[in-house]
Structures are given as structure tokens and as C-alpha cells.
């Protein structure tokens, strides 16, 4: 749900009147452009050129773990301290802070999972112009140039990446305010001089907004004055950069010359527009660069408002121009330049040097952790709506799914289930017996999610509010009182989730005896955690609000992460540390992947929004957040039946699969559009359920090694430049390629099947297609174009039941798609589906399935693990096979059984009947 | 691997009346009616004929038949179905996917034979309950159907009455029309002499008024002269007149000597007779010295005040236009309009000119008796005519209403006619819902607040075979960014006519359940009902 509208108290109406004045589109005027954000304007006014910064080489110190060096700004003589680290796993960390700041500057806590382990740096050479350091084994060097200061990371003779090469390093040092109210003019002059030293000349302090800034009716008091930072990066040889979600934009990031930079600032944006760099609900300051030679990443660890400029020396050129360059051989090397600007904090940047996409994912995972391994059921289908009205409604919808034989695992309750938007409570009339309701769902082996938002109704009869207030856990306003703002319940307080004590208390509120009416099959949804403040600047918290000693300005983008962190911890604690939590969040930051799922917020029931769900989730996957989805059907407005069907078909193949709808839209449960459409939706959902073993295995890997579940094609085909900008199709893991139909009235799609010499099999027809081709696929309304890579083995459960829990012990069907060399490999991962025992007690099964030399075998991949499953192998379907004379199953007890089989010569499909062997043991099937 | 797979179900069928037990064997999940296709130890042919398999592959937990018919008792086939006998209750088919899924679906527990789920056999209990409720329903239907016959009878009679009334009204309409025409002639005949007499009277009054006015003017002139002639020398001089600033021809605030002289026709002073010509030039502006302290112009401040009030009023009410409960908006607007009218009335009328007051003081003398009697006669003719016309209109209205009512679709036998012009209410925790069949549905908050229109009578909207089971009301009050409110009313058989429940399944789309004898169907015999649903 979310997005503000209707049903608010009359005191909000004026605000609403302003807010609703627009039509169906974001009201851009509510959100700042770079020009309206004083520090961005100041920083952006600074043009590339000679940097005023100089490295003071005489201050260089090299220890086992790091190099330190002072930098001086020759204009104002302010000194900075540079720290350089070589991190294990081919990463370099660059930290720049003031040498002697007036007071400490904010350094982001709780995002890195540990102090990243270092590797020694060694000094190769030094002269008055700079120093050369060795970055470990791969003939990588780091060159520190003294004047102007600049860093270059080289491999051999090739520059991989340069810092401050365009001289855009700018560090606004903390200072004492020199003006007074008595003599504003004189003060302005002084400020002017000071400002001119650092940034653009000729602007007055007032215009600079260094000490105060007003946007619309909101004044931001800046007691600490200017504090912004900026640094540029040059990426020679790079034409494609990705990441820095969340933006409603294409997968490949665009250059920002002539427009606004991409903005990272967690905001509740009402009816967001597509294809622009405006900030949305979450922010992950990680950018990936990719070329056919190398993949790298830049992780800018800063939680303040951030803007990212991207320019390219080839972006402006036409294809013809590029061809001409190529033919004439006169081209300059393509290069992408990136510039990061943040409002406060320090420069703390991790350069992930790859060189492969997989390496970058591992590198980033080693810093911020991996995707939380969700309960299996969370990967199944979720049915949500703002709102399911009451217990009877929930029961009726639940029954509707059974009557129409459509599986689902979770039904969701939005804000209306509470008693007056007091979270952790129930509306006494609509939900008088929540436990009866939950028990009813449990009897069907289904689950529920209730919403718990971070804004707390200011109401002295509300226990949660009273406790937070009495413990002093609320965020404070600049004057030290409890910060209050408007949200769903009316006047609300905002708990200070940055405070670990607050988080511990919050987590304890999820205990079964605290959250009355909750049960173990009830999970949580954190919405509005940017945080959304209806009457705040840009619909969020005032930047001068205080979290302990820090301003919201310093850590704004972290708030949402902390909310989800505390909530997930609560769900773990209530089960005594046994059960895996499931928490959905709207706001997020780097590291949020450790706590659950995210969704793309309040989208709209339009075809373009269906399309954008692909690049939005791909971008998130690249920077660690695999558990991503968009509201199926679209949140605002009402989808056409065709759009709804297509959205189910697309959502069934995206990680987080939840239908959701706005309060004011007509009902859209899957069976409300006639039997044909019900059947189409049923089929899409059933395909999802059948594929759950593969989804679960992908998430196990995401959790284990940080590899994204939903991947752009270039991740697996890094040298195939045709794939670099593709975002209308994607891979699930390595082995499934999905090209959903996202065009209204679509009669066909053109899918690109990558891989020269590879083959792909249509998963529905088993038709074989060659790789490295654009394949036109005629489609009907029932088509979901999905292909399995030749060379892979995918496990499915063909017995789709009414919830994933009901399928727990069901047998597996293995789909073996042979490569042209008659080889295939895959995995099978099984555990209890919901506890941490897979981790703590190694209770899982992980097997390597491989087909080679006409034999398919299952071998243990994790000898230290143990788990007993009743599941068995029901059927083996081998695609691209030839007809054997016999098939023999060999089991570890030495027995050999002949298997019956069927062979479809027209499609070369061999089906082995009922091997019957337990899924957890070694076995081999030999074809002769 | 899952379970032993060829479990034969032994079901006991009690031969009715004899009490002897006969054992019939069939594979798990097969209904009695298909038993003959599953013959033990003979190859099994899929029911769609697609292939034939050895019998030991029936229920072996692997799907061999495309139609799922080889696995009636396991979950192996995606499109299979499982038959529960449910002895004591109704037999049922469930999708194969519900076999051994840990959830008890069949009341005889047969679907969960290998899942570890502990199911209780509830068939007997359910059968009992169902029989009870069927019995109750049957009784209700029976009584309801009787009531329906009565309703049909009444409706028929009512309909006849109405048609009779209509014919009657048509007759009296004709008479009334004639009467109206006759009276119109009478009225017009009486009005001509009345008009002439009145005009005569008015004309003489006008003449008389003119005389009086001249008289008054003369008096005022004499008074003015006396007033102006400060030195009482029988002349009004420039100096004497100059104090009357209101006479300033160029309104520049000062009355110069030259200007004053101009007013006096160029003379330095004038006597009474010359003053007559001067007077005609100044009398419109002249203010008697008694009134000379000029009263502040009353209009201006009052105008401002009233304007202020209106703007205050606007801003006061501005937010309500956006009030969260958009239902209120319309009503608020109405209220606003009312306010506006009131305010207008409250604004004091603009100050009247003295002349006007004078005119008012002079009232016309009563008509002479002759004229008055003409007027009285005409008035009576008018009254008679109006009355006749009103009577005609009333008859017209009655006819229209009757025609409308007769024209309504009250069901195949007009059994719904009794609902016309009735209203039925249901009180929930928050609202009182009101259904006025064939008219409208509305909702009123229990604790204050205005009524919301949930839809006006639209049409019968049941499925083709049962059109009269659903009523649709639409074009209710609009929703924010949404459609107009509408209500679907589902009718079920009941002895009483009541609204039993309301809900809003989708925003602004209401659902109402309504019982009425009018939809009760002729009951089958109770035995039939009970028998048709039980397989023993």
C-alpha cells in the first residue's frame, strides 16, 4: 500500500489539497532538483580542471594495513587525511576525512558486516611527484600523484580507474559561522571569500545555502554549516555503468549531462514517473562498470543525500560516428566519468576491482553481507490488497483460492487492520479474533503478513507510544523535543532506529506475548520507512532532526535499513532464534539485503510500469538485493485484464511475487475476470510453484555467495556486447532465460538467446534453439517465453498444491537440458524450508547433478551436512537426448534397476519413468 | 518414496432394508460409477483411451495417463481428481493435489491416508447438520412460497386496483380539462374590465400625485428660501448660498463665488420669484440646513463588512471541500449554498434615497367600489381557475405515478410489487443502511453525519436463468478518483422481508443481502431434498 490519500483527519486536508492538486503523475515540485539542493548546486557549479588539492608526500606513513597521507587544499590551506587500504579479495578502500575536523564527521556504522580484512601494501617507488604502490599479486599498481592530487589504479600498463582525475575532489570543511545577526552584510562578504576559495565564485553565502536553506515552506537549519563532499572517478574503456538504485530507469545508467544527476535520497514519492533520475524509496550507493574486458564496482559508503553525475565521451556519438572511429582507428578510448556528491559525512569508497561480474558480487558481499535466506514459502505467491476488510473477507479470499484451485502462501493486511493506525494492534470490530483467523490459515498451511510502519501515533493511551516516549527513544527535533510529523495515524513520532537500545526494544515488541494476536505464521511488512512524513520537506523528515548527536542529514538513507533490521531481529527472537524471518521493506540502503525483501513501491497499473519492473529489480540484484518484486497488477489505478494477466506471468518469474492494489481500485482477486483469465493466472502461479525448488536453490546461492538471483544477460555473457543494454529479458541464475510479454496486444517477442555454440530449450514445448541469435517467438495470451540453457539441470516439483508447505515432501522432476556436447550440470538443495538449522546445524542436502558420458548422477556437494528428506526422484526429462536401448538406475546399495522410458523423437525428449530413488542419496542413471 | 500404492478401498455398502453387508472393492479414489473401468489384474486403459498400462500402475504414484485417470488415489497427476465417499454426508470429488497434503478435505478422512495429518471423520455430524439446515430451509421455502402466492395475489389485486384507478383518473382528467378551459374563459372575461378600471384608477392617482409633488416642491422652495435668506432681506445672496458646499457644480470641494453666482443665474442675489428658476437648478442637490451635518455615507462600510464576511466564510469552508470523507462534500456544498443565501439576506439593503421614501409615504387611495367589485370578480375567477388547474395537475401526477408503478418490472407475477415505496434498514456498528427497493440505497453514519447515496434503482441483474435474484442500484454518490457508488442486492428466500447483511467488497461497490418471500421457489417435497443429497 502506501502513498497518502483520503481518509485522513481534517487537519491534513490543506496539505492534501496541495498534494492532490496534480493529476496522475508525480508532483515534481514536491521534490528538489540539484539546483534546489544547495550543496548539490554548489558542488555542481565546480567544473573539471586543476584540483587545488596536493598530497603532502612527506606525511606518508605506511603500516601493515594501510597507507596514510595528508592532502592540502592550496586555496584555503585546510588539510585532509587520506587513508588507503588494500582489502582482501581484490578491493581498494579510499577514505578521506578532514585532518582535524571541528567536530567528528559521520562515518556510516552497521552497514559493513565487519572491519574488512586488509592485505599489505608495498611501496614500489617514490619521488617528489608521487608514489607507486603494489596492490598484491595481479601486477596491479596504485599511483598517488602529488600535485595535483590524483589516484590511478593500474593493471599492467592499463589504467583501470582514476580518482580526482578531473579535479572534482571537494571537501567542505566544518567551520565556525562568522556572520552574526547584527551585521549580516559584513558576514556575507566574509563568507563569500571563504566560499570562493572552495567552490564556485561570486555567489553570496545566502545563495549558497550554507547555513540555512528553504525549500517550499520548510527551512533547514544548518547549525553545522556546509559539510558536503565530492569526488570524481574516471573509468577508461567503460561505456556501461549500472546500479545506484533506486530509480525508475533503464538498467544501463544514462549520462546526466544537461539534466539532473541521479539522486539517492530515500523518499516517499507519490505516483512516481518513469525514466528519470529522481530519488525513490531506497538508496544503494553502489555502481558497477562493465566492459568486455572487466567488471568493477564503486561503493560510496555515505548515507547522506547523494547525487551521482555520469558523463561519457561516447554517449553523444551516433552509431555511425562510432563506426567511423572504429574504421579509421582514430578513436579515443571510450571512457565514462562519474562524480559522487554527498551532503555530509566523509569520503569512504570501496573500489571493487572484479575482474568478473561474479567477483564483484563476491567482493560486495564480503563487505555488506548477502541476501537473507528467506523461508521457502516467501518465494511462493503473496496475495495483498489495501485492504482486506475484515476476518470474513480474509476467509472468503482464502476460500476463493481453493475454489479456483490457485495456490497461494501469504495473505497480507495493510494499515486498515489496525486499531486507528496503531501498529501492533487490531481493529476490534474488523479483526476481533486474529488468532482464530491465523489458525484458520495455519490449518491450510498458509501464512499472513501484517503491516508495521515506523511512525507511531502520538496518543497517550497507546502503549507503544508511551513506552517510546518514556524511554526517550523518539527522534528529536532541532530544539531537543520529540520530533513529530504527520503520517497515517495523524500526528506521529518517529522512533530513533539508529539507537541500538531502541532497536532491541522494538524487536522485543514482536514477542508473541507483546504483539497480541500474533502467531508463528504471521510475518511483517515495514512500509513508509524512508521515513515518510506527510508534512515534512519532500514528504520526509527534516534534515535537522536529531538521532542522538547526529542529524538526519548525516544518516537519512540508513533509517529504513535500521527499521527492517530491528523488525527482522524481532521475528528471529520471538522464535528463540530458530525461525528465519520474513520482512518486506520499502526503504533500503546498502546492507538491507541481509534483512529480507524489498519491493519497488507504489507503482501504477500501466504497461510501462510492468516493463520497468525488470530493470528496477535487475539493478537491485546487481548491488546485493536479490529479493525484489513489483506490485503485480500495479498499485495505483486499475489494470486491464490483459495487463493483469501479463503482470502475473512476469511476476511469476521475478523474485518477490506479490499482487497488491490501492484501496480505491476495484477488487482484482485472480478469479474476478472470467474463467479464461482465471485459468491463465492459475497457470502462471502454478509455473511459479513448480519451479520453487530452483528458486530456493538460487536464493541459497544468493545467501551463500552474493550472486544475484535475477541477472542481466551480460553477467553470464560478459563479452557479448549485444547484451550490455538489455533489460526486457533476464536470467534466473545461469540457466533460465525469461522474456516476458510486456506489450499490450503482443503477438510476438524477439528474445535474444546468448552464447555462441550454445543451445536453449523452450521450457514449454522443449523446442531447441541455437544461441547467439535473436529469436522471434509468436505469442498468445497464455505464452510466457522461458528457455532453459543447454548444459543445465533444473529440479521442479510437478505436483502443485495449494501452498508451498503442502508440497514440502513431494517428489522432484529433473529437467536435464543437454548441451551440444551432451553434457549438463545442476544442483539440488533441500532443507526444512524455514529454520536456521541449515546454517547452525548443517541440516541440508546439497547435491551436484551432472550428466556426462551418457550417465546422470547425483553426488553430495556438502559432505559435512546431513538432512533426511522423504522426497524422491519422480521423473527425469532429458532434452536434446537420443534414444537409448536401456536405462539403468544404480543406487549405493549396489542395486541396479532398469528404468522404463519414453522417447519423443520429434523433440528428442527422453523421459525416464519413476526412478523412485530418494532425493538425498547418491545415484546414477546410465543410458546405453 | 511415498507409501504403498495400490491400496484397495474397502467400502461397506449397506443394502437398504436388509442389513446385509456386501463388500465391493475398488481402487482408492474411484467413484462407484467408474468402478467397472478398474478391473483388478486386467490392463487398465486410461479413461480417455490414450494408453493402456498394467493394472499395477494404477495408483502407483506415477502419472501415466494424460487425463490422470490412472492415479485416482494419489497426487501424482496434475489434473486428477479423488472421490471421497463421505458416508453419512455427501460424496465429493477433490483435486488430486489435495491428497496427502496435510489438510483434511474429505469428511471421511480418506484423502489423508499417508500425510501424518490427524483427521476426524465428521461426515455423520455434517450430514446431520446439513439435513437440519435443509429441513429448516425447506420449511422456510414452503412457508415463503405460500407467502409469495399471497403476495402475487395481492399484487394482482393491487395492479387491478391501480389500473381501475388509472381509468378513473383518466375520466376525471377529461372533465377537469374541460373545466379548466371554461374557467379560463371566465377568468379572461373578468380580467379585461378589471384591467381597464385599474388603469383608470392608477392614471388619476398619478395625476394627483404630480399635483402633490409640485405642491411639496413649492413648500420646500419657500422653506429653502427662508433658510437661505439669512439676513431676511427678501433676497438670497451669493454669500448666503455659498455655505452650501453640496451644490458645488465641479464637486472640487469648494463653492467659489463665481460658481455660486452661476447658480443664481448670474445675479448677485435673487428674490422669491427669481429663486423659482434657481431652485429648479439646485433642488436635486440641495440639503436642508437642518440636515447639513452630512451623514457618513452608510453604504461603503457595510459593503466592506459583508464582503469580509463572505471571504471569511470561504476560507472557513475551504478545507471541507477536501475533507477526507468525500461523501460529505456534496452535502457541504449544499449547506454552503444555504449559508450564502442567508448571508445575502442578512446584508442590509442599500440605503434608500429620500425621494423613494417620500413616494412610499404617499400611498394610493383605495379603489372606488365599482373598480373594487370588478377586481373581486376577476380575483374569484382567477382563484377558481387556479384551483381547477391544480386539481388537473394533481390528477396528472397521480396518473404519472400510477403509470410508473404499473410500468415497473415487479417480477414475472408482480411478486415484488409489495416492496414498492417501502424501505428496509440494517444497523451495523458504524452505519445504518437503508434499502428502498425500486428507489435507492443509502448509508447514514450512526453517530452523526449526513446520508450517502449508495445507488439509485437500476435494473434486475441476476443471471439469465434467475434474473430476479439480484437488484442493481447505481449512479450513487461519486468516489474520490473512483466510480460512482453502486450496490448489488442479492435476494434470497425468507419468510420475512429483511436486509440481513451489507458489505463493501470493493471500494464504493456495496453488497447487500436481502431476504423476501418473493423469491421463494416452489419447494420440492422434503423427502426428495434429503434423499437427493445422501449416498449411503
Boltz contact constraints between the chains, C-beta under 6 A:
constraints:
  - contact:
      token1: [A, 6]
      token2: [B, 324]
      max_distance: 6.0
  - contact:
      token1: [A, 6]
      token2: [B, 480]
      max_distance: 6.0
  - contact:
      token1: [A, 7]
      token2: [B, 324]
      max_distance: 6.0
  - contact:
      token1: [A, 8]
      token2: [B, 324]
      max_distance: 6.0
  - contact:
      token1: [A, 10]
      token2: [B, 323]
      max_distance: 6.0
  - contact:
      token1: [A, 13]
      token2: [B, 319]
      max_distance: 6.0
  - contact:
      token1: [A, 13]
      token2: [B, 322]
      max_distance: 6.0
  - contact:
      token1: [A, 13]
      token2: [B, 323]
      max_distance: 6.0
  - contact:
      token1: [A, 14]
      token2: [B, 319]
      max_distance: 6.0
  - contact:
      token1: [A, 16]
      token2: [B, 322]
      max_distance: 6.0
  - contact:
      token1: [A, 17]
      token2: [B, 322]
      max_distance: 6.0
  - contact:
      token1: [A, 405]
      token2: [B, 95]
      max_distance: 6.0
  - contact:
      token1: [A, 429]
      token2: [B, 429]
      max_distance: 6.0
  - contact:
      token1: [A, 444]
      token2: [B, 103]
      max_distance: 6.0
  - contact:
      token1: [A, 663]
      token2: [B, 507]
      max_distance: 6.0
  - contact:
      token1: [A, 664]
      token2: [B, 481]
      max_distance: 6.0
  - contact:
      token1: [A, 664]
      token2: [B, 482]
      max_distance: 6.0
  - contact:
      token1: [A, 664]
      token2: [B, 507]
      max_distance: 6.0
  - contact:
      token1: [A, 666]
      token2: [B, 506]
      max_distance: 6.0
  - contact:
      token1: [A, 667]
      token2: [B, 505]
      max_distance: 6.0
  - contact:
      token1: [A, 667]
      token2: [B, 506]
      max_distance: 6.0
  - contact:
      token1: [A, 799]
      token2: [B, 75]
      max_distance: 6.0
  - contact:
      token1: [A, 801]
      token2: [B, 97]
      max_distance: 6.0
  - contact:
      token1: [A, 801]
      token2: [B, 101]
      max_distance: 6.0
  - contact:
      token1: [A, 806]
      token2: [B, 101]
      max_distance: 6.0
  - contact:
      token1: [A, 872]
      token2: [B, 1]
      max_distance: 6.0
  - contact:
      token1: [A, 914]
      token2: [B, 62]
      max_distance: 6.0
  - contact:
      token1: [A, 916]
      token2: [B, 1]
      max_distance: 6.0
